[in-house]
Amino acid sequence: MDDDAALLALVARGDSGALARLYQAYAGRLFGYLLRLVGDRMVAEEILQDTMLAVWRSAGGYAGASAVSTWLFAIARRQAYYRLRGQAPPPPFEAVDRPDPAPGPEELAIAAAGGSPVAGAVGDLPDHQRDVVALVFVAGLPLAEAAAVLGIPVGTVKSRLHHARAALARTLATQEVPK
């Protein structure tokens, strides 16, 4: 049993300290993913809290069929869609803002490109492509885990990434993006 699965087993037995450690391990990545999905910091923080509450309540139902990270991102995705159901799509995301103080590759790329052109281009992607981009590049999930979270084949994840990259390249080619 890996460390995350052991933590989750402790959470299932009511250990709030284990939930806190699980939160510390995943909050930054989950928050970054949720922020990309909803485009609003406050809503993303609320959904992250809803996600952790759902983890607390359903930890006993984790069967080990997927990695704990995959299970957590799937819960976060469901919580986001529950929250957004019936609402207009969020405006394009403008700035990267997440609790992890160390910038990841996506933040460095956006900063190098001047911020808003890349973020705006990502915000203009269709939802199914933006979802894959957020899971792979923001949350840093491997393709197989992103596929498991979305409930689609790995080949579909690869295809959506390919189309997303092509769309981003087309959009950014028409803008003056600093190099």
Disulfide bonds with the S-S distance in Angstrom:
none
